[in-house]
Amino acid sequence: MNPSERLTLAAAAPTASDISNGSVTADPPAAWDRVKRLLRAEYGEDVFSSWFARLELDVVIDDTVHLSVPTRFLRSWIQAHYLDKILGMLAAELPGTAHIALNVRTAGVRPIAGRDHAPGARAAEPMVAATAKPAPFLRAIEVTSREDDLAGSPLDRRMSFDAYFVGRSNALAHAAAQQVARAGASEPLPYNPLFLHAAVGLGKSHLIQAIAHLSESVGKRALYLTAERFMYGFVAALKAQTAIAFKEKLRAIDLLVIDDLQFLAGKSIQQEFCHTLNALIDGGKQVVVAADRPPADLDTLDERVRSRLSGGLVVEIGALDEELRIKILKSRIEAARAHHANFDVPDNVVAYVAHQVSTNGRDLDGAVNRLLAHSALSGSGMSLETAEAAIRDLVRNREPRRVKIEDIQRIVAKHYNVSRADILSLRRTATVVKPRQIAMYLAKSLTPRSLPEIGRRFGGRDHTTVLHAVRKIEGLVGRDTGLAEEVDLLRRLLSE
Ligand SMILES: Nc1ncnc2c1ncn2[C@@H]1O[C@H](COP(=O)(O)OP(=O)(O)OP(=O)(O)O)[C@@H](O)[C@H]1O
């Protein structure tokens, strides 16, 4: 599906007769069960278990159904291939559904599925919203009017410099961000473009939104867009024949901030992005970009865009050290106390949580949510024991899983619709050889087993057969993006 098709996601409302003859229901969980059954029937068990088995209903707010998946990869895939289909089904099963918000969830606290009609209701209280960050595309599919096509993505006022803590891992990024934000509109630009990259939840979006806030407060015209908002904005403007206005708007600003650039897809959109980038930089306008990897690793991006992005300052934000994690936790606890005066977390508990939850800022938010929920339930003070119980699942979920060769064989076999016995057998038909070689390749890359041992576990094969399979798949993955995506999915299935 190309992005322009995705703009037609406004759902057709069910007719009165659909409702009166009982073919639709106002009960979100029941409607969602029906949609899942329909998806299984339409796409078959294999596709269903690959893409939809872990797609869950979170909550329905007004006309938007909030769904979630555990990984960004699944979200991108579903978004690109199945979203309009799911929206059509949901609209038929759940009257009044007009939009889907597809979130990436972290383990643990989730809103309870149901319909919430409260005027202006949000998906969750702010802390929860931070753990289940709305997918960028949500803002994109909300594009409905010509005026909206030209608007930026909403800024989160909590993501300011004041609320951003600085440590060793982000000092350089923070200093560069401050300089870029504070530079006067007519001053020479310190770094252009400024490219920030980091793994999930380490504060990229926070920092670049802080740049946009501060720039606006010193009188500059800043536009903050997720890469997907850029894509949809441009495509929507094209459809509405306002593309010139869209480009002019982009070029009339002092600062363009683009988030999650790794999601920029499509040749013509990349070309447009490249023109915009060149026009802005050459015209002395500041560009700030954030992504989950450095420009050189953005494989799907056009070489010219990558080299232009590498031409300014590229800074990585590293893992949050323990001191930084303590500061973030304390600030979140303090913020929660504004609404829950009895929520008191002693320093030794904060230190314990900071030590245990070492992954990222989003998990720290998740940990505070859990502490809050436990303290509300127990009604007593927050002891180390309570804290340990509260964050147990968060910590356990983060421990790297040891992958077993049997699991690899089972999951690969299921994915390719063959049996595990086929994989271990001597059969040499193509339908069995490919999954067998992929399974061997994954066994080599995901387990510490030696080639001879892998050979033994694959029906007593020689180590040279394993080596041949590993080399072959390695080579193919480098050339064939379809296969690379399949292997990536299998890896993720195995590491979850
Ligand atoms: N240095 C920091 N100071 C304060 N809060 C932080 C810091 N780093 C991360 N956070 C918080 O951690 C959470 C996740 O951060 P953010 O959304 O900016 O991550 P991200 O790098 O953009 O992740 P993603 O790649 O998933 O979009 C937010 O609540 C953010 O405020």
The ligand as a Tripos MOL2 file, in Angstrom:
@<TRIPOS>MOLECULE
LIG
   31    33     1     0     0
SMALL
NO_CHARGES

@<TRIPOS>ATOM
      1 N1         17.7810   12.9550   29.7810 N.pl3     1 LIG1
      2 C1         16.4720   12.8460   30.0390 C.ar      1 LIG1
      3 N2         15.8730   13.6790   30.9230 N.ar      1 LIG1
      4 C2         14.5590   13.5700   31.1940 C.ar      1 LIG1
      5 N3         13.7410   12.6740   30.6350 N.ar      1 LIG1
      6 C3         14.2720   11.8250   29.7400 C.ar      1 LIG1
      7 C4         15.6540   11.8580   29.3920 C.ar      1 LIG1
      8 N4         15.8990   10.8890   28.5000 N.ar      1 LIG1
      9 C5         14.7290   10.2730   28.2790 C.ar      1 LIG1
     10 N5         13.7430   10.8270   29.0300 N.ar      1 LIG1
     11 C6         12.3200   10.4420   29.0740 C.3       1 LIG1
     12 O1         12.2090    9.1030   28.6170 O.3       1 LIG1
     13 C7         11.0200    8.9400   27.8430 C.3       1 LIG1
     14 C8         11.3750    8.4720   26.4490 C.3       1 LIG1
     15 O2         12.0860    9.4970   25.7660 O.3       1 LIG1
     16 P1         11.8370    9.8800   24.2170 P.3       1 LIG1
     17 O3         10.4180    9.6610   23.8410 O.co2     1 LIG1
     18 O4         12.4230   11.2150   23.9720 O.co2     1 LIG1
     19 O5         12.7230    8.7400   23.5620 O.3       1 LIG1
     20 P2         13.1450    8.5380   22.0630 P.3       1 LIG1
     21 O6         14.6280    8.4330   22.0750 O.co2     1 LIG1
     22 O7         12.5460    9.5650   21.1760 O.co2     1 LIG1
     23 O8         12.5300    7.1080   21.7870 O.3       1 LIG1
     24 P3         11.9070    6.5370   20.4300 P.3       1 LIG1
     25 O9         13.0540    6.2250   19.5600 O.co2     1 LIG1
     26 O10        11.1930    5.3170   20.8870 O.co2     1 LIG1
     27 O11        11.0140    7.5820   19.8610 O.co2     1 LIG1
     28 C9         10.3200   10.2940   27.8500 C.3       1 LIG1
     29 O12         9.3710   10.3050   28.8790 O.3       1 LIG1
     30 C10        11.4530   11.2720   28.1370 C.3       1 LIG1
     31 O13        10.9650   12.4400   28.7360 O.3       1 LIG1
@<TRIPOS>BOND
     1     1     2 1
     2     2     3 ar
     3     2     7 ar
     4     3     4 ar
     5     4     5 ar
     6     5     6 ar
     7     6     7 ar
     8     6    10 ar
     9     7     8 ar
    10     8     9 ar
    11     9    10 ar
    12    10    11 1
    13    11    12 1
    14    11    30 1
    15    12    13 1
    16    13    14 1
    17    13    28 1
    18    14    15 1
    19    15    16 1
    20    16    17 2
    21    16    18 1
    22    16    19 1
    23    19    20 1
    24    20    21 2
    25    20    22 1
    26    20    23 1
    27    23    24 1
    28    24    25 2
    29    24    26 1
    30    24    27 1
    31    28    29 1
    32    28    30 1
    33    30    31 1
@<TRIPOS>SUBSTRUCTURE
     1 LIG1         1 GROUP 0 **** ****
